[in-house]
């Protein structure tokens, strides 16, 4: 087992990464102080696979009262209406401040569950059990929780750190090809923008990644968690600008997602957005054509999308990008690469340059 430590003073926690460790969740939760009840939040897909049931059974075997709440799968559930339904359900279940909400699923469940936990009774504890590659390498770590507005992703939320994160990479064998590729989009993001050694490892292990090799998956999940944990420990609330570097490709990607009415999976939007950001950086003289070509080769080798969907209007993308949380006074601020494994926040990007890239 790999253990990654997120150092945040009294809010510090561990991320345990292994294969076949899902049933350890019960003893893990029992080790925390005064847990009166656990509410397992999951979606219909995860429930159908039996993963949430295994988690609930392990919790019950540890002597903790447990119930399971199941919502519809998909980004559309990450909305205020779903949150309100869950607040009422927690009330009906007698949830109190000694309870723990256990989020079992992908990024939607983790973000929504964390938001509900952060706001119910002015904050209860929660624990992350991510079951998708995207959630394991990114959204389950760092305490960003939230919901979407109809035209803007993750615009309402909070910083609410989990008690801990338990990652069972064996759950990745249950993913559809699109869901798995979505996670790879986030993995490549880390390599391009923050860790050249990871990028090179991905280049050297395309075939094992395509086959979902257990050893390779444990290594890349642990590496990505370690990268993010290091950054979160230095900039928990995204006040210094360091944490913003985790958002390479996201300003473009979020716009593509919202304009597709969230039919485009997050990591696939990030994949296309990362290529757009690389091409913009080349246009601005920050990287050369070889950098962009190398990134394109890896994306294509892994089956990741690289082209802006033709039905998406460039002017509307630009409008949505201006609503990004990094924008200031309507001026675009984008995370752009400076070399392999390094990036920076660029200010005052001209509309014309972005539109050229999109077209």
N, C-alpha and C positions, 0 to 999 in steps of 0.2 A: 504494500500500500504506500502511496505517496501522500504526504501531508504538507499542505501549503498553509502558512500562517498569515493572517491578515492583521497587522499590528495597528490597533486603533485604541490604545489605552484601555479604559474599562469596557469598550465595545469590541475588543479583539475577539477573533474567532478562528477556527480551523476549517480548512477545506480538505476532506478526506477523499482521495481518488483511488479507486480500485475496480476490479471486475468481479461481479458476483457478490457484492457486499450490501445489497439492498436490505437484507434482513437484519442488518446491524442497526437500523434506525431506532428500533425499540429501546435496546440498551443505551444507545446514545442519548435519546431524549430523557430516559430515566435518570441519567447522570446529572441533569440540570436541577437546579434548586426548585422545589415546590411546584411541580407541574400537576395541575388539577385535572386537566383535560386536554386532549389534542383534537383539533379539527383538521382533517385531511381535505384539502381543496385540490380538485383534479378536473379534467375535462372528459368528455365522452370517449374520445379515442384512447386515452391512457387507461381509463376505466375498463374499456373493452379488452385491452391487452392484459388486464389483470395486475398491472403494476401498482396501482393505488390500493388494491385489495391486499397485496403482499405487504405493503407498508402498514396498512391499518392492522393487519393480523400481527405483525411484529410489535407494534405499539401495544396492542391488547395483551399480548403474551408477556410484555414487560410490566403489566399491572396498571396500565394507564387507561382511563376511560377515553374512548375514541368514537368519533362519528365521521362520515364521509359526505362531503358536499360536491356534487358534480354539475358542471356547467357545459354549455355548448362549446365545441372546439372552434378555434379561429380567432383572428385579430378583432373581429367584430364584438367579441365578448369583453374586450378591454375597454369598457365604457361605463359611464356613471350609472346607467340603468342596472347593469350587472352588479356593480358595487353596492347599490342600494338594496338589491335583492339579497346579497350576501350579508349585509349589516343586519337585516331583519332575521335572516337564518341564524346568525350568531346569537342574536338576542333570544330566539326561540330555543336554542340549544343550551342556554344558560352559561354562555361564555363569559369568563371573568378575567381579571388581570393576571391570574396564575395560569391561564390557558395558553396553549401554543398553537398557532396556525401553521400547518405543515403543507407547503406548496409542492405538489408532486406533478410535474409536467414540464412543458417547454416555457419559453419566455413569456408568453401571455399569462400563464398561470403564476409564474414567479412575480411578474410585475404587478398583476392585479391582486394576487394574494398578499404581497407585501404592502400594497396601498391600503387594502382593507384592514390589515393588521395595524398599520401606522395610524389609522383614523378611528377605528372602533374603540370606544371607551378611552379615547385620547392616546391610544397606543397599547397594543399587546405584543407579546413576543411571537416571532415566526422563525421557521426553519426551512431551508431550501433543499429539495430533492429533485434536481433537474434531470430530465430524461431525454432531452434532445442535445445534439452536439452544440448548437448555437447557445442554448441556455447553460450548458456545462462550461463553455470557454468564455462566456461573456456576461449574460444578463443575471445569472445567479450570484455573481460576485460584485461586491462594492456598495450594495445598499440603495441603489437607485430603483425606486418603485413608482408606479404611476399608471395612468389610463390615457386614452387618446381622446382628442376632440374630433369631430367629424372631418375637419380639414387639416389637423395637425397632430402628429404622432407624439406621444409621451409629453404632452404639454401641461398636464395636471398631475402632480405627484409630490413625492417627498424623498428625503434621504432617511432610510430606516434599515439599519444593519441587521442581518439575521443572527440568530444564536449560533448558527453554523451551516455548513453545506456538506452534504453527503452525495458523492458522485459515483454511480455504478456505470462504468462504460459499457457493460454488457447490454444495457438498455438501447444502445445505439444500433444494435442489430435489428431492432423493431421498426426503425424509421423507413419511410418511403425514400426513394432516390432523391426527390425534390427537397425533402426535409433535411436529408443528410448533406446535400449540396449546399443548402442554405447555411448550415453550420460551417462548412468548409470556406464559404465566403468570408466569415468572420475570422477564421484561422489564418487565411492568407493575409487579411488586413493586418494582423499582428506582425507577421513577418515583414511585409513591405514597409510598414511605418515605424516599427519599434524594435525588431530583432532580426538582423540579417542572417544569423545562424539558423533561426527557425525557418526562414525562407529557403535557405539552402537545403535544410533537412527535408522540407516539403518537395523541393525539386528532385531530390534523390529518392523519394519514397512515394512517387505517384501511384505505382501499381499496388503496393500494400494499402495505401489510403483508399484506392478504388475497391479493394477487397475487404475493407474495414478490419484490417489486422489488429488484434487486441493489444499487442505490445506497442505498436505505433500509435494507436489511439490514446492509450494511457500516457504515453510520452508527450503527445502534442497537447492533450487536455491539461496535464500538469504544468507544462511550460506556459501555456496561455494564462492559466490561473495565476502563476507566479508573476508574470509580467504585470497583469492587472492589479494584483495585490500590492505590488511594490509602488505602483502609481497611486492607488487609492490611499495607501498609508501616508503618502506625502501631500495629498490634495483631496481629502474626503468629500468636501462640498464644492469642488470645482471653482475655487476662488483664486488660485494662483495661475491657472491656465494650463497646468501640467496634465490634469485629467482630461482636458479637452482633446489631447492628442490621441486618446482612445477612439475618437470619432472620425478617423480617416474614412472617407467615402460615404459618411452618414448624411451629410447635408444634401448631397445629390440623392442618395438612396432613400431617405425619408420622403422626399418630394415624389420620387417614382412610386413608392408604396401608396401614399395617400391618393395620388392621381389614378392609381389602379383600383381604388376603393379597397385597398389592402388584399387584393387577390395575388399580388406579387409578394412572395415571402421575403422577410426582412433581410436575410443574408444574401439573397439573390439581388435585392435592391442595392445592398452594400457592395456586392461584386461589381455591378455596373457602375455604381457611384465611384468606386475606387479607380476604375479605368478612366472615368471622366476627370477625376482629380489628378491622376497622373498625366493625362493629356494637357490639362490646364497648366500644371507645373512645367511641362515641357514648353508650352507656349510662352510662359513667363520667364523662361531661361533658368529655372530652378533645377531641372534634371534634363538629361539628354534623351535622344530617341531610343538608344539602346536600353535604357531603364524601362521605358514604356513597353518596348518589344519583349523584354524578359518577363515583365509582369503579365503581359498578354499570353505568352506561351504557357505559363503556369496555370492561369485561369482556364485556358482552353484545354490543357491536358487533364484538368480535374473536372471538366464538363461544366464550368461556371459561365454564366452569361456575361457578355462584354459590351453589347450594343444597346443603346437607348431604344426602348420599344417604339416602333414607328408611329403608333397611334397617339403617343404622348406629345402634347404641344409644348415647344421649348419656352415660349413666353410664360405659360402657366407654371412650368417647372421653376423658372426664375422667381415668380411670385411666391410660390410655396417655400423656396429656399430663403427668402427674406423673412419668413416667419420662424426660421430656425432659432433655437434658444441661444446660439452663439452670436447671432446678429445684434448689432448695436445701432440704434437710431435708423433702422432700415438698411444699414450698410452690411454687405456680405462679409463674413469672416469664415474662412475655410481652412481645414487642416490639409496641407499639401506636403508631398514628399520633398526632401532636400537631397537625399541619397538613400540607397538601400538600407533599411533599418532605422531611418531617422526621418522626422517630419517636423513641421512648424505651423503655427497659426498665421495665416496671411490675411491682412486687413485691406479694406478698400479695393476689393476686386472689381474690375470694370465689368458692367453688364455685357458689353460686346464680347469680351473674352469668354465669358461663360456661355453665351449664346452660340459662339463659333464652335465650342466643344460639343454642345448639345446637338448641333446640326450636322 
